[in-house]
Amino acid sequence: MNQGLSIVTMLLLSASPAIKAVDNDAAFLSYPTYDGDDLELTVDSKGTHWRLWSPAAEAVRLMIYPTDRNTAATDTIDMTRSERGTWVASVPEQLYGRYYTFSVLDKGKWLAETPGVWAKAVGTNGERAAIIDFTTTDPEGWSKDKGPKIGNINDAVIYEMHHRDFSLHPSSGIVHKGKFLALTEPSTKSPQGDRTGIDHLKELGVTHVHILPSYDYNSVDEANLPANTYNWGYDPINYNAPEGSYSTDPANPATRVTEMKEMVKSLHDNGIGVIMDVVYNHTANNDDSNFSLTAPGYYYRHRPDGSYSDASGCGNETASERQQMRDYIINSVKYWAKEYHIDGFRFDLMAIHDIETMNEVIAALKEINPDIFVYGEGWTAGDSPLPVEQRALKENVAKMPQIAVFSDDIRDAVKGHYSDASDRGFATGKPGLEETVKIGIVAATDHPQIDYSKGNNSKFAYAASPTQIINYVSCHDDLMLTDKLRKSMPDATDAERQRAARLAQTIVLTSQGTPFIFAGEEIFRDKKGVHNSYNSPDSINAIDWNLKHDNAAQFEYYKELIKLRKEHPAFRMTTTEQVRKHLKFDNINEPNLISYSLTDHANGDEWKEIKLVFNGSDEAREVKIPKGDWTVIAEDGQINSEGLGKAKGGKMTVAPRSALILAMTK
């Protein structure tokens, strides 16, 4: 979700009433917390052991089941109160193949059964936790599996995708449509013979895929997959188990684990990292969530009247500032990084979380993998009891030195505001946005030539370094770029809209910060004008791979643009000082025209100077280029990182809605 979509999963939420007890921070702060590594389940040579954190419980029962659903418990065990708010139970056998749930006695009432908050394997619809041997779930070669090494986050080119969107269309040529295994199939092709699937990702040149939620979520009935229910997955149930609908057998807990690992390994084997979209800021259900059924009230923030606070816009918000919730988030991402070799995490509505938690998250992850990175949405969807100065907001990102946030500055300025479909941006001819685009170009860092008072979304340089910014013009939320261009340029042809798309993405891919693109934009896919397609049918969401043939020139442009960025570190400076020293804007006061240079072998680049001119108007513009031996890299909607030709400088014409990029090698 992002600030343009605060109601992504609102309709999916439980209608259960809010907890009536007033949110009592003092009481919750008095709870003992537990930081051991044996929460939930441990199987060893002495048997099977459980430990549940539920400090206010009056009693806890453990139920053992033979199957994942529709059977009675074979055993019910009264758990014993133990240290630091936990309850424990053990049996002398290794109960692999069995399932379990807990039930907590709260204020004299037995609450509904729950798999607990730490279930790492679950059966159908995540109702019962499963006991499996994780050592049997590893693909061949897993012990040596590693993601790509990158020096800094801005060496990444991020591609956001959804499992179903990417593979489900008949034209994908993929067998395991909508499954983890779709990304393990080599040599898949469209009917016209174009590469699809993982080969398409390699051909495009992206370094990382950001996959929409892959944990076990609420809105798809895993017992009825033929119904083809679609959802983005921003409605969490079990945070530490893979989603069953993406596996070939949701009823087999080990299958979903193995197949997700096979997907990760396949991407790694092809040089592509995996970013996991995580949604710790709210749960699908309120009183019936696993959090509420184990420690009622503790994991959430509440209003003074006792109702759930709702900064997520989805019915509730979690309380990361409380120690056990903070530890939960940290240990959960550590688990995914260790068990599944995840290379990065994207935090949904990250500003609902507190700054201290996010700093501890990245510190813990860096100990596991120095190349891992974290970024998130630096906003909330509503107000929160958490004080503004403690929130992991975009405006507070300088307090989180190793974390990045999305730039709504560059997004809204380049393509037009997200909230108004008809609004145009710099790349589609709207004047007055030049300074905000420049804020995006310097990655919201302090630059002497930027007048932040003229910025539309931000009025100060909030990033401490360019590595703290994710640049994008389109994602799964709101109108994707193709649809936005069709809505805001109703009288244009698709060829004209594709020129605007090329310019928009050229700005994104050449700006300082980390570039992020939405799956299918490189072949000009659309979502038929639906901006909130979280539960729209596959006919709206699935990528039609026939478009790769129809829009081959668009794909080639994206491919070459990504190649240019990867080959030239001048676009990937890592400090504010570098940007201030090497990025120099030309004094041009014309609407929809920006010109600047990357000078003096910026960031060790082999090119001495790179000149970039962006013309967002529908008319050609004339600019003055210093005399010299220039190689033309991009011109009039064409791009080639090796060069399109030569130029001597002087007066040059920049075609409508296009970028002119020149390189001086000596």
C-alpha positions as CSV (number, residue, x, y, z in Angstrom):
1,M,0.0,0.0,0.0
2,N,1.0,3.6,-0.3
3,Q,-0.3,7.0,0.7
4,G,-2.4,7.0,-2.5
5,L,-4.2,3.9,-1.3
6,S,-5.2,3.9,2.3
7,I,-8.0,1.4,1.8
8,V,-6.2,-1.5,0.1
9,T,-7.6,-4.2,2.3
10,M,-10.3,-2.4,4.3
11,L,-13.0,-4.6,2.9
12,L,-11.1,-7.7,3.9
13,L,-11.0,-7.0,7.6
14,S,-12.9,-8.8,10.2
15,A,-16.1,-7.2,11.4
16,S,-15.3,-8.2,15.0
17,P,-15.9,-5.4,17.6
18,A,-13.0,-3.5,19.0
19,I,-11.5,-4.4,22.3
20,K,-13.3,-2.5,25.0
21,A,-10.5,-2.3,27.5
22,V,-8.8,1.1,27.3
23,D,-5.3,0.9,25.8
24,N,-3.2,0.9,29.0
25,D,0.4,1.4,28.1
26,A,1.4,1.2,31.8
27,A,-0.1,-2.2,32.1
28,F,1.5,-3.5,28.9
29,L,4.9,-2.0,29.8
30,S,4.7,-4.0,33.0
31,Y,4.5,-7.3,31.1
32,P,7.7,-9.3,31.2
33,T,9.2,-9.9,27.8
34,Y,10.9,-13.0,26.4
35,D,13.8,-12.8,24.0
36,G,14.8,-16.5,23.8
37,D,15.0,-18.3,20.4
38,D,12.6,-21.1,21.4
39,L,9.3,-19.3,21.1
40,E,6.5,-21.5,19.7
41,L,8.1,-24.8,18.7
42,T,11.3,-26.7,19.0
43,V,11.9,-30.3,18.0
44,D,15.1,-32.0,19.2
45,S,16.4,-35.4,20.3
46,K,14.4,-35.1,23.5
47,G,11.0,-34.6,21.8
48,T,8.7,-31.7,20.8
49,H,8.6,-28.6,22.9
50,W,6.3,-25.5,22.8
51,R,6.7,-22.1,24.4
52,L,4.0,-19.4,24.0
53,W,4.3,-15.8,25.2
54,S,1.0,-14.8,26.9
55,P,1.8,-13.0,30.1
56,A,-1.7,-12.1,31.1
57,A,-3.2,-15.5,30.4
58,E,-4.9,-17.3,33.3
59,A,-4.3,-20.7,31.6
60,V,-3.2,-22.0,28.2
61,R,-4.1,-25.2,26.4
62,L,-2.3,-27.0,23.6
63,M,-4.2,-29.1,21.1
64,I,-2.5,-31.7,18.9
65,Y,-4.2,-32.7,15.6
66,P,-3.5,-35.5,13.0
67,T,-4.4,-33.3,10.0
68,D,-4.5,-29.6,9.0
69,R,-8.3,-29.3,9.3
70,N,-11.6,-31.1,9.8
71,T,-10.4,-33.5,12.5
72,A,-10.7,-33.6,16.3
73,A,-7.7,-33.1,18.6
74,T,-5.9,-36.3,19.5
75,D,-4.4,-34.7,22.6
76,T,-5.1,-31.6,24.7
77,I,-2.2,-30.6,27.0
78,D,-2.4,-28.0,29.8
79,M,0.6,-25.8,29.4
80,T,2.7,-24.7,32.4
81,R,3.4,-21.1,33.4
82,S,7.2,-20.4,32.9
83,E,9.6,-17.6,32.9
84,R,9.1,-14.0,31.5
85,G,5.4,-14.4,30.5
86,T,5.7,-17.7,28.7
87,W,3.9,-21.0,28.9
88,V,5.5,-24.3,28.1
89,A,4.7,-27.9,27.2
90,S,6.7,-30.9,26.0
91,V,6.2,-34.4,24.7
92,P,9.0,-37.0,24.4
93,E,8.2,-37.8,20.8
94,Q,9.2,-35.9,17.6
95,L,5.8,-35.2,16.3
96,Y,6.7,-34.5,12.7
97,G,3.6,-34.6,10.5
98,R,1.3,-33.4,13.3
99,Y,-0.5,-30.0,13.7
100,Y,-1.2,-27.9,16.8
101,T,-3.1,-24.9,18.1
102,F,-3.2,-22.9,21.3
103,S,-6.1,-21.6,23.3
104,V,-5.8,-18.9,26.0
105,L,-8.0,-18.4,29.0
106,D,-8.5,-14.6,29.3
107,K,-10.8,-13.0,31.9
108,G,-12.5,-16.4,32.5
109,K,-13.2,-17.1,28.9
110,W,-11.4,-19.5,26.6
111,L,-10.4,-17.6,23.4
112,A,-10.6,-19.2,19.9
113,E,-7.8,-21.5,18.9
114,T,-4.8,-20.0,17.2
115,P,-1.6,-21.3,15.7
116,G,0.2,-18.7,17.7
117,V,2.2,-15.7,16.3
118,W,5.4,-17.7,15.5
119,A,4.0,-20.5,13.3
120,K,6.7,-21.2,10.7
121,A,4.7,-23.9,8.9
122,V,0.9,-24.1,8.5
123,G,-1.8,-26.1,6.8
124,T,-4.7,-25.0,4.6
125,N,-5.7,-21.4,5.3
126,G,-3.2,-21.2,8.1
127,E,-5.6,-22.4,10.8
128,R,-3.3,-24.9,12.3
129,A,0.5,-24.8,12.8
130,A,2.4,-27.7,11.4
131,I,5.4,-29.7,12.8
132,I,7.8,-30.3,10.0
133,D,11.5,-31.0,9.7
134,F,12.9,-27.9,8.0
135,T,16.2,-29.6,7.1
136,T,14.1,-31.7,4.6
137,T,12.8,-28.6,2.8
138,D,16.1,-27.3,1.4
139,P,16.6,-27.5,-2.3
140,E,19.8,-29.1,-3.6
141,G,22.7,-26.7,-3.1
142,W,20.8,-24.6,-0.7
143,S,23.7,-24.4,1.8
144,K,25.8,-22.6,-0.8
145,D,23.0,-20.3,-2.0
146,K,23.6,-16.6,-1.9
147,G,22.1,-13.5,-3.4
148,P,23.9,-11.0,-5.6
149,K,26.6,-8.9,-4.0
150,I,26.0,-5.1,-4.2
151,G,28.1,-2.4,-2.8
152,N,25.2,-0.1,-1.9
153,I,21.4,-0.1,-2.2
154,N,21.6,2.3,-5.2
155,D,23.5,-0.3,-7.2
156,A,20.2,-2.1,-7.3
157,V,17.5,-1.8,-10.0
158,I,14.3,-3.0,-8.4
159,Y,11.4,-4.6,-10.3
160,E,8.1,-4.9,-8.3
161,M,6.0,-7.9,-9.2
162,H,3.1,-10.1,-8.1
163,H,3.3,-13.8,-8.4
164,R,0.0,-14.1,-10.4
165,D,0.4,-11.0,-12.5
166,F,3.8,-12.1,-13.8
167,S,2.9,-15.6,-14.9
168,L,-0.8,-16.3,-15.1
169,H,-1.6,-15.0,-18.6
170,P,-1.8,-17.8,-21.2
171,S,0.8,-15.9,-23.2
172,S,3.4,-16.4,-20.5
173,G,4.4,-19.9,-21.6
174,I,4.8,-20.7,-18.0
175,V,3.6,-24.0,-16.6
176,H,3.3,-23.2,-12.9
177,K,1.1,-20.1,-13.4
178,G,0.7,-18.0,-10.3
179,K,3.0,-20.1,-8.2
180,F,6.4,-19.8,-6.6
181,L,7.7,-22.3,-9.2
182,A,6.9,-19.9,-12.0
183,L,10.2,-18.2,-11.4
184,T,12.1,-21.5,-11.6
185,E,11.2,-22.3,-15.2
186,P,13.9,-21.5,-17.8
187,S,13.4,-20.7,-21.5
188,T,9.7,-19.8,-21.3
189,K,8.5,-17.8,-24.3
190,S,5.4,-15.9,-25.5
191,P,3.5,-17.1,-28.6
192,Q,5.7,-14.7,-30.7
193,G,8.9,-16.3,-29.3
194,D,9.8,-13.5,-26.9
195,R,11.4,-14.4,-23.5
196,T,9.1,-14.4,-20.5
197,G,9.5,-15.4,-16.9
198,I,12.9,-15.4,-15.3
199,D,14.6,-15.2,-18.7
200,H,12.7,-11.9,-19.3
201,L,14.1,-10.5,-16.0
202,K,17.6,-11.4,-17.0
203,E,17.2,-9.9,-20.4
204,L,15.8,-6.7,-19.0
205,G,18.8,-6.5,-16.6
206,V,17.1,-5.8,-13.3
207,T,19.1,-6.8,-10.2
208,H,16.3,-7.5,-7.7
209,V,12.7,-8.4,-7.8
210,H,10.4,-7.0,-5.1
211,I,7.6,-9.5,-4.8
212,L,4.3,-8.5,-3.3
213,P,3.5,-10.3,0.0
214,S,4.5,-14.0,0.1
215,Y,3.7,-14.7,3.7
216,D,0.4,-16.5,4.6
217,Y,-2.4,-14.0,4.1
218,N,-6.2,-14.0,4.7
219,S,-8.1,-13.3,1.5
220,V,-7.6,-16.3,-0.7
221,D,-9.3,-19.6,0.3
222,E,-6.6,-22.1,-0.1
223,A,-9.2,-24.9,0.0
224,N,-10.8,-23.6,-3.1
225,L,-8.1,-22.4,-5.5
226,P,-10.1,-23.2,-8.6
227,A,-12.2,-20.1,-7.6
228,N,-9.1,-18.1,-8.8
229,T,-9.6,-15.5,-6.0
230,Y,-7.0,-12.7,-6.4
231,N,-5.5,-10.4,-3.8
232,W,-2.3,-8.5,-3.4
233,G,-1.9,-10.0,0.1
234,Y,-1.7,-6.9,2.4
235,D,-3.9,-8.7,4.9
236,P,-1.5,-10.8,7.1
237,I,-2.4,-13.9,9.1
238,N,0.8,-15.9,9.7
239,Y,3.8,-13.7,9.2
240,N,6.5,-16.4,9.2
241,A,5.0,-19.0,6.9
242,P,4.7,-18.8,3.1
243,E,1.3,-18.2,1.4
244,G,-0.3,-21.5,0.4
245,S,-2.0,-20.4,-2.8
246,Y,1.4,-19.8,-4.3
247,S,2.4,-23.4,-3.7
248,T,1.3,-26.5,-5.7
249,D,-0.2,-28.1,-2.6
250,P,-1.5,-25.7,0.1
251,A,-2.4,-28.6,2.3
252,N,1.2,-29.8,2.6
253,P,3.1,-27.4,4.9
254,A,6.5,-28.5,3.6
255,T,5.6,-28.0,0.0
256,R,5.1,-24.2,0.3
257,V,8.3,-23.9,2.2
258,T,10.4,-25.9,-0.3
259,E,8.8,-24.2,-3.3
260,M,9.5,-20.7,-2.0
261,K,13.1,-21.7,-1.4
262,E,13.3,-23.1,-4.9
263,M,12.1,-19.8,-6.2
264,V,14.7,-17.9,-4.3
265,K,17.5,-20.2,-5.3
266,S,16.4,-20.0,-9.0
267,L,16.5,-16.2,-8.9
268,H,19.9,-16.2,-7.1
269,D,21.3,-18.7,-9.6
270,N,20.4,-16.2,-12.3
271,G,22.0,-13.3,-10.5
272,I,18.8,-11.7,-9.2
273,G,18.1,-10.8,-5.6
274,V,14.7,-11.2,-3.8
275,I,13.0,-8.5,-1.8
276,M,10.2,-9.5,0.5
277,D,7.2,-7.1,1.0
278,V,6.4,-7.2,4.7
279,V,3.3,-5.8,6.4
280,Y,3.9,-5.7,10.1
281,N,1.9,-2.5,10.6
282,H,-1.5,-4.2,10.8
283,T,-3.3,-7.6,10.7
284,A,-6.2,-8.8,8.6
285,N,-8.3,-9.4,11.7
286,N,-8.8,-7.5,14.9
287,D,-10.0,-9.4,18.0
288,D,-9.6,-12.7,16.0
289,S,-6.0,-12.2,14.9
290,N,-3.3,-14.4,16.2
291,F,-1.8,-11.5,18.1
292,S,-5.1,-10.8,19.9
293,L,-5.7,-14.5,20.6
294,T,-2.4,-14.9,22.4
295,A,-1.9,-11.6,24.2
296,P,-5.1,-9.5,24.0
297,G,-4.6,-5.8,23.4
298,Y,-0.8,-5.9,23.7
299,Y,0.3,-5.9,20.1
300,Y,-1.9,-3.0,19.0
301,R,-2.4,0.7,19.7
302,H,-5.8,1.8,20.8
303,R,-7.7,5.1,21.1
304,P,-8.7,6.5,24.5
305,D,-12.2,4.9,24.1
306,G,-10.6,1.5,23.7
307,S,-11.2,1.2,19.9
308,Y,-8.4,0.2,17.6
309,S,-6.3,3.0,16.4
310,D,-6.1,2.9,12.6
311,A,-3.1,4.5,11.0
312,S,-3.1,1.7,8.4
313,G,-6.5,2.5,7.1
314,C,-7.2,-1.2,7.4
315,G,-8.8,-1.4,10.9
316,N,-5.9,-1.5,13.3
317,E,-2.2,-0.7,13.8
318,T,0.5,-2.6,15.6
319,A,2.6,-1.1,18.4
320,S,6.2,-1.5,17.4
321,E,7.4,0.6,20.4
322,R,6.4,-2.2,22.8
323,Q,9.3,-4.5,23.4
324,Q,7.7,-7.8,22.5
325,M,6.3,-6.4,19.2
326,R,9.6,-4.8,18.4
327,D,11.4,-8.1,19.0
328,Y,8.8,-9.9,17.0
329,I,9.4,-7.7,13.9
330,I,13.2,-7.9,14.2
331,N,13.2,-11.7,14.8
332,S,10.8,-12.3,11.9
333,V,12.9,-10.5,9.3
334,K,16.0,-12.3,10.7
335,Y,14.1,-15.6,10.2
336,W,13.3,-14.8,6.6
337,A,16.8,-13.7,5.9
338,K,18.3,-16.9,7.4
339,E,15.8,-19.6,6.5
340,Y,14.8,-18.3,3.0
341,H,17.9,-16.2,2.1
342,I,15.9,-13.1,1.5
343,D,18.0,-10.2,0.2
344,G,15.9,-7.2,1.2
345,F,12.7,-6.0,2.8
346,R,10.2,-3.4,1.8
347,F,8.1,-2.2,4.7
348,D,4.5,-1.4,4.0
349,L,3.4,1.9,5.7
350,M,6.7,2.0,7.5
351,A,5.9,5.2,9.4
352,I,3.5,3.3,11.6
353,H,6.6,1.8,13.1
354,D,9.0,3.7,15.3
355,I,12.4,4.9,14.3
356,E,14.2,2.8,17.0
357,T,12.6,-0.4,15.8
358,M,13.6,0.3,12.2
359,N,17.2,1.0,13.1
360,E,17.3,-2.2,15.1
361,V,15.8,-4.1,12.2
362,I,18.5,-3.1,9.7
363,A,21.3,-3.5,12.3
364,A,20.2,-7.1,13.0
365,L,19.9,-7.9,9.2
366,K,23.3,-6.4,8.4
367,E,24.9,-8.9,10.8
368,I,23.4,-11.7,8.8
369,N,24.2,-10.3,5.4
370,P,26.1,-7.0,4.8
371,D,24.5,-6.7,1.3
372,I,20.9,-6.8,2.6
373,F,18.9,-3.6,2.5
374,V,15.6,-2.2,3.8
375,Y,13.3,0.4,2.4
376,G,9.7,1.4,3.0
377,E,6.8,3.8,2.7
378,G,7.6,6.9,4.8
379,W,4.1,7.7,5.6
380,T,0.9,6.4,7.3
381,A,-2.6,6.1,5.9
382,G,-4.1,7.9,9.0
383,D,-3.1,9.4,12.3
384,S,-1.5,7.4,15.1
385,P,-0.9,7.8,18.8
386,L,2.8,7.3,18.1
387,P,4.3,10.8,18.4
388,V,5.3,12.2,15.0
389,E,9.0,12.6,16.0
390,Q,9.2,8.9,16.7
391,R,7.6,7.7,13.5
392,A,9.7,6.2,10.6
393,L,8.5,9.0,8.3
394,K,10.0,10.1,5.1
395,E,10.8,13.4,6.9
396,N,12.6,11.5,9.6
397,V,14.7,9.3,7.4
398,A,17.9,11.1,8.3
399,K,17.5,9.5,11.7
400,M,17.6,6.1,10.0
401,P,20.9,6.2,8.1
402,Q,20.8,2.7,6.6
403,I,17.1,2.8,5.5
404,A,15.6,4.2,2.3
405,V,12.1,5.7,1.6
406,F,10.1,6.1,-1.5
407,S,10.2,9.5,-3.1
408,D,6.7,10.8,-3.7
409,D,8.4,14.0,-4.9
410,I,9.7,12.6,-8.1
411,R,6.7,10.4,-8.6
412,D,4.1,13.1,-8.5
413,A,6.2,15.7,-10.2
414,V,7.1,13.6,-13.2
415,K,3.8,11.9,-14.1
416,G,1.2,14.0,-12.2
417,H,-0.4,13.7,-8.8
418,Y,-1.5,10.3,-7.8
419,S,-4.9,11.4,-6.5
420,D,-6.0,13.1,-9.7
421,A,-6.1,10.8,-12.8
422,S,-6.2,13.7,-15.2
423,D,-3.4,15.7,-13.6
424,R,-0.3,15.9,-15.8
425,G,3.3,16.1,-14.7
426,F,6.6,17.4,-16.0
427,A,6.9,14.5,-18.5
428,T,3.5,15.2,-19.9
429,G,3.7,18.9,-20.3
430,K,2.6,20.5,-17.0
431,P,4.8,23.5,-16.2
432,G,6.0,24.6,-12.7
433,L,7.2,21.2,-11.5
434,E,10.9,21.6,-12.5
435,E,12.1,22.3,-9.0
436,T,10.3,19.3,-7.5
437,V,11.8,17.1,-10.3
438,K,15.2,18.4,-9.4
439,I,14.6,17.4,-5.7
440,G,14.1,13.9,-7.1
441,I,17.2,14.1,-9.3
442,V,19.4,14.9,-6.2
443,A,17.6,12.3,-4.1
444,A,16.2,14.8,-1.7
445,T,19.7,15.7,-0.4
446,D,20.9,19.2,0.5
447,H,22.1,20.7,-2.8
448,P,23.1,24.4,-3.2
449,Q,21.1,24.8,-6.5
450,I,17.8,23.4,-5.1
451,D,15.1,25.8,-3.7
452,Y,13.1,23.5,-1.5
453,S,10.6,26.2,-0.8
454,K,9.3,25.5,-4.4
455,G,9.0,21.8,-3.8
456,N,5.4,20.5,-4.0
457,N,5.7,17.6,-1.5
458,S,8.8,18.4,0.5
459,K,10.0,21.7,1.8
460,F,13.4,20.6,3.1
461,A,16.2,18.2,2.2
462,Y,15.2,15.2,4.2
463,A,17.6,12.6,3.0
464,A,21.1,12.5,4.6
465,S,22.5,10.7,1.6
466,P,21.2,9.6,-1.9
467,T,21.2,6.0,-0.7
468,Q,18.1,6.8,1.4
469,I,15.8,7.4,-1.6
470,I,13.8,5.0,-3.8
471,N,12.8,6.8,-7.1
472,Y,9.7,5.6,-8.9
473,V,6.8,6.9,-11.0
474,S,4.6,3.8,-10.8
475,C,4.0,0.8,-8.6
476,H,1.2,-1.7,-7.8
477,D,-0.8,1.1,-6.1
478,D,-2.8,3.8,-7.8
479,L,-2.9,4.2,-11.6
480,M,0.2,2.4,-13.0
481,L,2.1,4.5,-15.5
482,T,0.4,3.3,-18.7
483,D,-3.1,3.9,-17.3
484,K,-2.0,7.3,-15.8
485,L,-0.8,8.4,-19.2
486,R,-4.0,7.3,-20.9
487,K,-6.1,9.2,-18.3
488,S,-4.0,12.4,-18.4
489,M,-3.3,12.4,-22.1
490,P,-6.7,11.4,-23.5
491,D,-6.2,12.8,-26.9
492,A,-2.7,11.4,-27.5
493,T,-1.7,8.3,-29.3
494,D,-0.1,5.4,-27.5
495,A,3.1,6.1,-29.4
496,E,3.1,9.6,-27.8
497,R,2.3,8.2,-24.4
498,Q,5.2,5.7,-24.8
499,R,7.5,8.7,-25.4
500,A,6.3,10.2,-22.2
501,A,6.9,6.9,-20.4
502,R,10.4,6.7,-21.8
503,L,11.1,10.2,-20.5
504,A,9.6,9.5,-17.1
505,Q,11.7,6.4,-16.6
506,T,14.8,8.0,-18.0
507,I,14.5,10.6,-15.2
508,V,14.0,7.8,-12.6
509,L,16.9,5.6,-13.9
510,T,19.4,8.5,-14.2
511,S,18.6,10.2,-10.9
512,Q,20.6,9.7,-7.8
513,G,19.0,7.2,-5.4
514,T,17.7,3.8,-6.2
515,P,15.4,3.1,-9.2
516,F,12.2,1.1,-8.9
517,I,9.9,0.1,-11.8
518,F,6.6,-1.8,-11.9
519,A,6.4,-5.2,-13.6
520,G,5.2,-4.9,-17.2
521,E,5.7,-1.2,-17.7
522,E,8.7,-2.1,-19.9
523,I,6.2,-3.6,-22.4
524,F,3.5,-0.9,-21.8
525,R,1.1,-3.2,-20.0
526,D,-1.9,-1.6,-18.3
527,K,-4.6,-2.5,-15.7
528,K,-7.5,-1.3,-17.8
529,G,-7.7,1.9,-15.8
530,V,-8.2,0.3,-12.4
531,H,-6.1,2.0,-9.8
532,N,-7.0,-0.1,-6.8
533,S,-6.7,-3.6,-8.3
534,Y,-6.0,-5.4,-5.0
535,N,-8.8,-7.9,-5.6
536,S,-9.6,-7.3,-9.3
537,P,-9.7,-10.4,-11.6
538,D,-6.7,-11.7,-13.5
539,S,-8.2,-10.1,-16.6
540,I,-7.2,-6.8,-15.0
541,N,-4.0,-7.7,-13.3
542,A,-2.3,-10.4,-15.4
543,I,0.5,-9.2,-17.8
544,D,-0.2,-10.0,-21.4
545,W,3.1,-11.1,-22.8
546,N,2.0,-10.5,-26.4
547,L,2.7,-6.9,-25.6
548,K,6.4,-7.6,-25.6
549,H,6.2,-8.2,-29.3
550,D,3.8,-5.3,-29.9
551,N,5.9,-2.8,-27.9
552,A,9.4,-4.2,-28.7
553,A,10.9,-0.8,-29.0
554,Q,9.7,0.2,-25.6
555,F,11.3,-2.9,-24.1
556,E,14.6,-2.2,-25.8
557,Y,14.6,1.3,-24.5
558,Y,14.1,0.2,-20.9
559,K,16.7,-2.5,-21.3
560,E,19.3,-0.1,-22.6
561,L,18.4,2.5,-20.0
562,I,19.0,-0.1,-17.2
563,K,22.3,-1.1,-18.9
564,L,23.4,2.5,-18.9
565,R,22.8,3.0,-15.2
566,K,24.5,-0.3,-14.3
567,E,27.6,0.6,-16.3
568,H,28.0,4.1,-15.0
569,P,28.6,4.9,-11.3
570,A,28.0,8.6,-11.9
571,F,24.3,7.8,-11.5
572,R,24.9,6.0,-8.2
573,M,26.7,8.5,-6.0
574,T,26.6,7.5,-2.3
575,T,27.1,10.7,-0.3
576,T,25.5,14.2,-0.3
577,E,29.0,15.7,-0.7
578,Q,29.5,13.8,-3.9
579,V,26.2,15.0,-5.3
580,R,26.9,18.6,-4.3
581,K,30.3,18.4,-5.9
582,H,29.6,16.6,-9.2
583,L,25.9,17.3,-10.0
584,K,25.5,20.8,-11.5
585,F,22.3,22.2,-12.9
586,D,22.3,24.6,-15.8
587,N,20.6,28.0,-15.4
588,I,17.5,27.3,-17.6
589,N,14.3,29.0,-16.7
590,E,12.0,27.5,-19.2
591,P,8.9,25.4,-18.3
592,N,9.3,21.6,-18.8
593,L,13.0,21.9,-19.4
594,I,15.8,20.7,-17.1
595,S,19.5,20.5,-17.9
596,Y,22.3,19.3,-15.7
597,S,25.8,17.7,-15.8
598,L,27.5,15.0,-13.9
599,T,31.1,16.3,-13.9
600,D,34.7,15.3,-13.2
601,H,34.4,11.5,-13.5
602,A,31.6,11.5,-10.8
603,N,31.9,8.6,-8.4
604,G,34.9,7.2,-10.4
605,D,33.0,7.1,-13.7
606,E,35.0,6.5,-16.9
607,W,33.1,9.3,-18.5
608,K,34.5,12.8,-17.6
609,E,31.1,14.5,-18.0
610,I,27.5,13.4,-18.6
611,K,25.1,16.0,-19.8
612,L,21.4,15.3,-19.3
613,V,18.6,17.4,-20.8
614,F,14.9,16.6,-20.1
615,N,12.2,18.2,-22.3
616,G,8.7,17.4,-21.0
617,S,6.9,19.7,-23.4
618,D,5.1,18.8,-26.6
619,E,7.4,21.1,-28.6
620,A,11.1,20.8,-29.5
621,R,13.5,22.9,-27.4
622,E,16.8,24.4,-28.3
623,V,19.6,24.2,-25.7
624,K,23.2,25.3,-25.6
625,I,25.7,22.5,-25.0
626,P,29.4,23.3,-24.3
627,K,31.7,22.7,-27.3
628,G,33.5,19.4,-27.2
629,D,33.7,15.9,-28.5
630,W,30.4,14.4,-27.2
631,T,28.9,10.9,-27.7
632,V,25.2,11.0,-28.1
633,I,23.7,8.4,-25.7
634,A,20.0,9.2,-25.9
635,E,18.1,11.4,-28.3
636,D,14.6,11.7,-29.6
637,G,13.2,8.6,-27.8
638,Q,16.2,6.4,-28.7
639,I,19.0,5.3,-26.4
640,N,22.2,3.2,-26.7
641,S,24.8,3.1,-23.9
642,E,27.5,2.6,-26.5
643,G,26.4,5.7,-28.4
644,L,24.0,6.7,-31.2
645,G,26.5,9.1,-32.8
646,K,28.7,12.1,-32.2
647,A,28.1,15.8,-31.5
648,K,30.3,18.9,-31.2
649,G,28.0,20.8,-28.8
650,G,26.7,24.3,-29.5
651,K,23.0,24.7,-30.1
652,M,21.2,21.4,-30.1
653,T,17.6,20.5,-30.4
654,V,15.8,18.3,-27.8
655,A,12.8,16.6,-29.3
656,P,9.4,16.8,-27.6
657,R,8.9,14.6,-24.5
658,S,12.4,13.1,-24.7
659,A,15.8,13.1,-23.0
660,L,19.0,14.1,-24.5
661,I,22.0,12.4,-22.9
662,L,25.6,13.2,-24.0
663,A,28.8,11.8,-22.7
664,M,32.3,13.3,-22.9
665,T,34.9,10.6,-22.4
666,K,38.1,12.8,-22.2
